[in-house]
């Protein structure tokens, strides 16, 4: 029997153990590729293994005669053209819906909370100032979390973990999620969006990106937040209207934002570039490069989980 051919075009985003496991399944080509080169090479493979750097487009799927499996150890799958994959009978192994396993993965919630603290205490800009041999406090006077209301949009795995962390900091927690009704982490469910946004002094976003959540947080929603609110988005860039976010920062309607995701990753579009430009001269916008889920622990754990599922299916 011919060996299965596996292409991993972003090996730097996988663990050693994950790559070894893939190599035990078939012939593995683990080479960093640009999207363009990936599109040229992909049609020759039975299995494509990606994380978030590269997109599996309809074109790749249509041009592939051999493709059987797409493997992506991620919860979000919007970098894969799911419809085309399903139409072509291609099996997808991801973390989407693997709720029991995902309970043991903490990286994204921890990074979200780290971003929140960094933002309200101006940690990155204070450190930048120290690197210039300055030792001042005035520009970096921050805010306390204690007693503030955290509004959680999307009360799934990460949203619920955020509620527990917020409780430990003495925050009040409200959430909006039409599909969940539970009181985990002393969080109060609000069913009216207006009341939810009105009460959220800090808004943190944890919904998946799909047609119903695209631009879910737009100008209207941002304007419903209390003046001087903070926004944290580690879900997906396109869930927030970033033009409206930038405008709210410029007009000081909100006090700050911390984001781990941009609209058009990894190439970046005009508004992504404008946000980065703004962050160079303002200390109330922090941007990280989609690293919330990326810890040594979580990458290895999720690689092994998804590849073992693939092995069970194959053999
Ligand atoms: P999850 O599926 O456990 O929870 C998502 C929640 O959103 C669900 O409870 C769902 O009911 C709710 N929801 C759906 N539509 C909604 C709407 N219109 N309004 C309010 N709530 C809505 O997902 P999760 O594991 O908590 O992750 C959330 C998202 O975070 C993922 O889909 C992914 O895109 C993103 N993520 C990013 C990183 C990163 O590295 N930055 C890492 C992991 C996940």
Boltz pocket constraint, residues with backbone or C-beta under 6 A from the ligand:
constraints:
  - pocket:
      binder: B
      contacts: [[A, 75], [A, 76], [A, 77], [A, 102], [A, 108], [A, 153], [A, 154], [A, 155], [A, 156], [A, 157], [A, 158], [A, 159], [A, 176], [A, 177], [A, 178], [A, 179], [A, 180], [A, 205], [A, 206], [A, 207], [A, 208], [A, 209], [A, 212], [A, 213], [A, 216], [A, 234], [A, 235], [A, 236], [A, 260], [A, 261], [A, 290], [A, 291], [A, 292], [A, 293], [A, 294]]
      max_distance: 6.0
